[in-house]
């Protein structure tokens, strides 16, 4: 019996072996080939304890359908995306990972041949239905498996996109949380004249030190302590499959993902004026302001990597940034690279000749609520009620992801969770009093 809840908006994910196991993995490999008609499929994996067995099962599923496999072994998600998109002979790929989830989880990220993910409205429903039906036309001739390592080619590509000569001898603490950043970060720093202080670089899919999620403040405690202890210029936190990257300044303060979107946009727009930059609709108003100031065209986007990557291709955007610390690049197939993001930030920090806290300070113009979750059964009804209450005072109303309402001196966005009976509120205002008053008012409506 297939637990249908494992099929998420952007990937497949669940607890091993209850929800995700070898039987499911085999069927996912078969369903992927059935849906994509791919003849050559890239397969990669993270370092979780269950990943080798799941990888073997996925490969068996793929070759049973007559398709060949390029097994790239242990890798980060950016390396996996690169391996799929870089080689025109590769017609898709499956990455065995549960990203930032705890060690008992595992799952699958699936790419089409251009590196864009299979997600909601781009094949996830079809894959789910094929897995449930379990009625595959197996090939009389099995596909072949060959092994290939893409790490070196990946590094060559990202270093070709920056001028590493600009990067000064900075002192950097990097915490990879025993995730896949431990594979790439040592190789990145081998090419730089920086002093690296590594935290938890050993690959260990049980994540013994802390969860591999830069969004949770408790996971940054060791990083912040080390930054202050050695007087580092910057602290860096990488998530489990190394597609997200968070930053801490030299004072040990967390830098929000939307501020980093603005900084990286500023960096990229120097050589690409007039280009479109996407920012997710939860971002501070400072983000579009900085994009405009630096000659860019800001465009608000939905939340979620599968949806943003699709929007990037459609709008031919230069860059996109998400509050969750996903950063996407047109010159890297419209997908993430935490390694490229780090190089761009180090270039900016070197050239500005200021402390990171000094660079960030002017961006602290507005007051944010942070993301607040509320349990709501009828999510659509509540969002309609909010629109009805505020529509007469609204300057602008957007429905691109939940509802965002811009008012005089403040705005809020309420989005439904894809997997839980939750509404997520983000609110920002010009001053603290206005933020707190309106936050409490909106929450009262949401919670009835």
C-alpha positions in Angstrom: 0.0 0.0 0.0 1.5 3.4 -1.1 1.3 6.2 1.4 0.2 9.0 -0.9 1.2 11.7 1.5 4.9 11.1 0.5 4.2 12.9 -2.8 4.9 16.6 -2.0 4.6 19.7 -4.1 8.3 19.7 -5.0 9.6 16.2 -4.2 8.8 12.8 -2.7 9.7 12.4 1.0 8.9 10.3 4.0 10.2 8.1 6.9 12.3 5.1 6.0 11.3 2.3 5.9 7.6 2.9 6.8 6.8 5.4 4.0 9.8 5.2 1.8 11.4 1.8 1.1 13.0 -0.3 -1.6 9.7 -1.4 -3.0 8.6 2.2 -3.5 12.0 3.2 -4.8 11.8 0.5 -7.5 8.4 1.8 -8.6 9.5 5.4 -8.7 12.4 4.4 -11.0 9.9 2.7 -13.3 7.4 5.5 -13.1 10.0 8.1 -13.9 11.0 6.3 -17.1 7.4 5.7 -18.1 6.5 9.3 -17.6 9.6 11.0 -19.1 10.4 8.3 -21.8 14.0 8.9 -20.9 16.7 6.6 -22.3 19.5 7.8 -20.1 18.9 8.7 -16.4 21.3 10.3 -13.9 21.1 8.9 -10.4 22.8 10.5 -7.3 22.5 10.2 -3.6 23.2 11.8 -0.2 24.9 10.2 2.8 21.8 9.0 4.7 22.1 5.4 6.0 19.2 4.3 3.8 20.4 6.0 0.6 22.6 3.1 -0.8 19.7 0.6 -0.7 17.2 3.1 -2.1 19.6 4.0 -4.8 20.1 0.4 -5.9 16.3 -0.1 -6.0 15.8 3.1 -8.1 18.5 1.9 -10.5 16.8 -1.5 -10.8 13.5 0.2 -11.6 15.1 2.4 -14.3 17.0 -0.4 -16.0 14.0 -2.8 -15.9 12.3 -0.3 -18.2 15.2 -0.5 -20.7 16.7 2.9 -19.8 20.4 3.3 -19.0 21.7 4.8 -15.8 24.6 7.2 -15.1 25.3 6.6 -11.4 27.2 9.7 -10.0 27.3 8.3 -6.5 27.5 10.6 -3.4 26.8 14.2 -4.4 25.1 17.4 -3.5 21.9 18.4 -5.2 23.7 21.2 -7.1 26.1 18.6 -8.5 23.2 16.4 -9.4 21.4 19.2 -11.2 24.6 20.1 -13.1 25.1 16.5 -14.1 21.5 16.3 -15.6 21.5 19.7 -17.3 25.1 19.9 -18.5 25.1 16.8 -20.6 22.5 17.0 -23.4 22.5 13.2 -23.6 21.0 12.9 -20.1 17.3 12.9 -20.3 16.5 13.4 -16.6 17.6 12.3 -13.2 16.6 11.1 -9.7 18.4 12.3 -6.5 18.0 10.2 -3.4 17.8 12.7 -0.6 15.4 14.1 2.1 17.3 17.4 2.1 17.2 19.0 5.5 14.9 16.5 7.2 16.2 14.4 10.1 18.1 11.2 9.5 15.1 8.8 9.6 13.7 10.5 6.5 14.6 9.9 2.9 13.1 10.7 -0.5 13.6 11.6 -4.1 14.1 14.8 -6.1 13.5 14.3 -9.8 14.8 16.4 -12.7 13.7 16.7 -16.3 16.4 16.9 -18.9 16.8 20.7 -18.6 17.5 20.4 -14.9 14.1 21.7 -13.9 12.4 19.6 -11.2 9.3 17.5 -11.4 6.8 19.0 -9.0 3.2 20.1 -8.8 1.8 20.8 -12.3 5.0 19.4 -13.9 4.6 15.6 -13.5 4.3 14.8 -9.8 0.6 13.8 -10.0 1.4 11.6 -13.0 4.3 9.9 -11.2 2.1 9.3 -8.2 -0.6 7.7 -10.2 1.8 5.5 -12.1 3.4 4.3 -8.8 -0.1 3.5 -7.3 -1.3 1.7 -10.4 2.0 -0.4 -10.5 1.3 -1.6 -14.1 4.5 -1.1 -15.9 5.6 -2.5 -19.3 9.0 -3.9 -18.5 11.6 -4.1 -21.2 12.9 -7.4 -22.5 16.4 -5.9 -22.6 17.6 -4.3 -19.4 19.4 -1.0 -19.4 23.1 -0.6 -18.6 24.7 1.2 -15.6 27.9 3.2 -15.8 29.6 5.2 -13.0 30.8 8.8 -13.3 32.0 11.5 -10.9 30.9 15.1 -11.7 32.6 17.0 -8.8 35.6 18.3 -10.7 33.5 19.4 -13.8 31.0 21.1 -11.4 33.8 23.1 -9.7 35.2 24.2 -13.0 31.9 25.5 -14.0 31.1 27.5 -10.9 34.6 29.0 -10.7 34.3 30.1 -14.4 31.4 32.3 -13.3 33.3 34.4 -10.8 36.7 36.2 -10.6 38.3 34.4 -7.7 41.2 36.9 -7.8 38.8 39.4 -6.3 38.4 37.3 -3.1 40.7 38.4 -0.3 42.1 36.3 2.5 39.0 36.2 4.6 38.4 34.1 7.7 35.3 31.9 7.1 33.5 29.4 9.4 31.5 26.8 7.4 29.1 24.4 9.1 27.9 21.7 6.7 26.0 19.8 9.5 27.5 16.4 8.4 25.5 16.9 5.1 26.7 16.9 1.5 28.4 20.3 1.8 31.2 18.3 3.5 31.9 16.9 0.1 32.1 20.2 -1.9 33.3 22.9 0.6 36.8 21.5 1.2 37.3 21.4 -2.6 36.0 25.0 -3.0 38.3 26.4 -0.4 41.3 24.5 -1.9 41.0 27.0 -4.7 40.7 30.1 -2.5 43.2 32.2 -0.4 40.8 32.1 2.5 41.2 30.7 6.0 38.6 28.0 6.5 37.3 26.9 9.9 35.2 23.8 9.2 32.4 22.5 11.4 30.9 19.0 11.0 32.4 18.2 7.6 32.3 14.4 8.1 29.5 12.9 6.0 27.0 11.3 8.4 23.4 11.0 7.4 22.3 10.5 11.0 23.2 14.2 11.5 24.7 13.7 15.0 25.5 17.3 15.9 22.3 19.1 14.8 19.6 19.1 12.1 20.9 20.2 8.7 18.5 23.1 8.3 19.9 26.7 8.3 16.4 28.2 8.8 16.2 27.0 12.4 18.1 29.3 14.8 19.0 26.5 17.2 21.0 24.9 14.4 23.2 28.0 14.0 24.3 28.0 17.7 27.7 26.3 17.1 28.3 28.4 14.0 27.7 31.7 15.8 29.8 30.6 18.7 32.8 29.7 16.4 32.5 33.0 14.4 32.8 35.0 17.6 35.5 32.8 19.1 37.9 33.1 16.2 36.8 36.6 15.1 35.7 35.3 11.6 34.6 37.6 8.8 31.6 35.4 8.0 29.7 32.3 9.1 28.1 29.9 6.6 25.5 27.2 7.2 24.7 24.5 4.5 21.6 22.3 4.5 21.6 18.5 4.2 21.8 18.2 0.4 23.7 21.5 0.0 21.3 23.4 -2.2 20.5 26.0 0.5 23.0 28.3 2.2 22.5 30.6 5.2 24.8 33.3 6.5 25.8 34.8 9.8 27.7 38.1 10.1 30.9 38.7 12.1 28.8 39.7 15.1 27.2 36.3 15.1 23.8 37.6 13.8 21.7 35.8 11.3 21.3 37.4 7.9 17.8 36.8 6.5 17.5 35.1 3.2 15.7 38.1 1.6 18.6 40.4 2.5 21.0 38.0 0.8 18.7 38.0 -2.2 19.1 41.8 -2.4 22.9 41.6 -1.9 23.5 39.0 -4.6 21.1 40.8 -7.0 23.2 43.9 -6.5 26.4 41.9 -7.3 25.0 40.3 -10.4 23.3 43.5 -11.8 26.7 45.2 -12.0 27.4 43.3 -15.2 23.8 42.7 -16.2 21.8 46.0 -15.8 18.2 46.0 -16.8 17.6 42.3 -16.1 14.6 40.8 -14.2 15.3 39.5 -10.7 12.7 37.4 -8.9 12.1 37.6 -5.2 9.6 35.6 -3.3 6.5 37.4 -2.1 7.4 37.0 1.6 10.5 39.2 1.1 11.0 42.6 2.7 10.1 45.7 0.6 13.8 46.5 0.8 14.5 43.8 -1.7 12.7 45.3 -4.7 14.0 48.8 -3.7 17.6 47.6 -3.9 17.0 45.7 -7.1 15.6 49.0 -8.7 18.4 51.1 -7.2 20.9 48.8 -9.0 19.3 48.9 -12.4 17.3 45.7 -12.2 13.6 44.9 -12.7 12.1 43.3 -9.6 9.4 40.8 -10.1 7.5 39.0 -7.2 7.5 35.2 -7.4 5.7 32.3 -5.8 7.3 30.2 -3.0 8.9 26.8 -3.8 11.9 25.8 -5.9 10.0 23.8 -8.5 7.7 26.7 -9.2 10.4 29.4 -9.1 12.6 27.6 -11.5 9.7 27.3 -13.9 9.0 31.0 -13.5 12.7 31.8 -14.1 12.7 30.1 -17.4 9.4 31.7 -18.5 10.6 35.2 -17.6 14.3 34.7 -18.6 15.2 36.1 -15.2 18.9 36.7 -14.3 18.5 35.5 -10.7 16.0 34.5 -8.1 16.2 34.4 -4.3 13.9 32.8 -1.7 13.5 33.6 2.0 14.4 30.0 2.6 17.9 30.7 1.3 17.5 29.0 -2.1 19.3 31.1 -4.7 18.9 30.5 -8.4 21.1 31.5 -11.4 20.3 31.8 -15.0 23.9 31.1 -15.9 23.6 27.9 -13.9 20.5 26.4 -15.6 18.1 28.4 -13.4 18.9 26.2 -10.4 20.7 26.6 -7.1 24.3 26.4 -6.2 25.3 27.1 -2.6 28.9 27.0 -3.7 28.4 29.7 -6.4 26.4 31.8 -3.9 29.3 31.6 -1.4 31.8 32.7 -4.1 29.6 35.7 -5.0 29.2 36.8 -1.4 32.9 36.5 -0.7 33.6 38.6 -3.8 31.2 41.3 -2.6 32.6 41.2 0.9 36.1 41.5 -0.4 35.4 44.4 -2.7 33.2 46.4 -0.3 36.0 46.5 2.2 33.5 46.7 5.1 32.3 44.3 7.8 29.3 42.2 6.7 27.2 43.8 9.5 28.0 47.2 8.0 26.9 46.1 4.6 23.6 44.7 6.0 22.8 47.6 8.4 21.2 50.0 5.8 18.8 47.1 4.8 17.2 47.0 8.3 14.6 49.6 7.3 11.4 47.7 8.0 10.0 45.5 10.8 9.0 41.9 10.1 6.8 39.4 12.0 8.7 36.4 10.8 6.7 33.4 9.6 3.8 32.5 11.9 1.9 29.2 11.5 -1.8 28.8 12.5 -3.8 25.6 12.4 -6.8 26.2 10.0 -9.0 23.5 8.6 -10.8 25.7 5.9 -7.8 27.6 4.6 -9.6 29.0 1.5 -12.5 30.4 3.6 -10.1 32.3 5.9 -8.1 33.8 3.0 -11.4 35.0 1.4 -12.4 36.5 4.7 -9.1 38.4 5.0 -9.5 39.8 1.5 -13.1 40.9 2.2 -12.0 42.7 5.4 -9.0 44.5 3.9 -9.9 45.0 0.2 -11.2 48.5 0.6 -8.0 49.7 2.3 -5.7 47.7 0.0 -3.2 49.4 -2.4 -2.6 46.1 -4.1 -3.9 42.5 -3.8 -2.0 39.5 -5.3 -3.0 35.9 -5.5 0.1 34.4 -7.0 0.7 32.4 -3.8 -2.1 32.5 -1.2 -3.0 36.1 -0.8 -0.7 39.2 -0.4 -2.3 42.5 0.5 -0.3 45.7 0.5 -1.7 48.6 2.6 -0.6 52.0 3.8 2.7 51.4 5.6 2.4 47.7 5.9 1.7 44.4 4.0 1.0 40.8 4.8 1.0 37.5 3.0 -1.0 34.4 4.0 -0.1 31.1 2.3 -1.6 27.6 2.8 0.8 24.8 3.6 0.9 22.1 0.8 1.0 19.3 3.3 -0.6 20.4 6.6 -3.8 22.2 7.8 -1.7 25.4 8.3 -1.8 29.0 7.1 1.5 30.8 7.2 1.5 34.5 7.9 4.3 36.9 7.0 3.8 40.6 7.8 6.0 43.7 7.5 5.5 47.3 8.5 7.3 50.7 8.5 7.6 50.7 12.3 7.5 48.2 15.2 4.2 49.4 16.6 2.4 49.2 13.3 3.9 45.7 12.7 2.8 44.4 16.1 -0.7 45.9 16.0 -1.5 44.6 12.6 0.2 41.2 13.2 -2.1 40.6 16.2 -5.2 41.8 14.3 -4.5 39.5 11.3 -3.8 36.6 13.5 -7.0 37.1 15.4 -8.9 36.9 12.1 -7.0 33.8 11.0 -7.5 32.0 14.3 -11.2 33.0 14.5 
